[in-house]
Amino acid sequence: MAITIQNLIDKHSIASKALEEYSSSMADKLATGNFNNSIIHKFNVMSSWMTFLKEKLTPVVAIQGVSPNNIIIPSAPIVTNQETSGQKLTIGIENNLGRYVTIFATSYYGGSASSAQELFLNFSSMVNHDYIDDLNINRGKFSIKLKNATEYEITFPKTSDFNGQSVVYSPNVVNFTSGSLEDTYSTKVNKGVNEVNSGTLITNESKNSYNEILEKIAIELKISY
């Protein structure tokens, strides 16, 4: 039967407990003077190998990143006049550490757009940008698409950083207020998953070598796995 990393981790755990007991026994012998240098040497060698193996035997974890649920917004946002508001039309969201991330910001102002497609072209040129998280990891892009004549659909990067957070709109967007928008659309982001890759793949040759070391330690400690 092939040796797996988990087999080796289990053996290492058993050997670690046995080595602790061996250490206690050796301490008693040292206290009574009933010892020789070979006992200390064996203990030091086994301890070194156990420390080495602990660093090598880490399970490989691979979790695929998943984008959270998409957010739907009206295709014709109504904003106050630029001269009175002095603001761009912006949509953004806070990540799990409280950092505000702009999804897009456009200089479009006025009432309803002349067409959803016209406004979409303005938005889409600004939304296709990367999200770099607080660990400086690129989690992918925000994007926007025209879902139908009256709605846009915003897609998020593959990350859990925005889970539980609501999309935030600039205050000059009069028809995106909490009440009017959330009556029709869900603005809260959920179900995102961060990609995770940890651990190091171990060759079969190395697994066999590590297993041989653990078996030799078992003989010295008089244990079985």
Buried (B, 14 or more C-beta within 10 A) or exposed (E): EEBEBEBBBBBBEBBBEBBEEBEEEBEEBEEEEEBEEEBEEBBEEBBEBBEEBEEBBEEEEEEEBBBBBBBBBBBBBBBBEBEEBEBBBBBBBBBBEEEEBBBBBBEBBEEBBEEBEEBBEBBBEBBEBEBEBEEEEEBBBBBBBBBEEEBBBBBBBBBBBBBEBBBBBBEBBBEBEEEEBEEEBBBBBEEBBBBEEEEEEBEEEBBEEBBEBBEEBBEBBEBEE
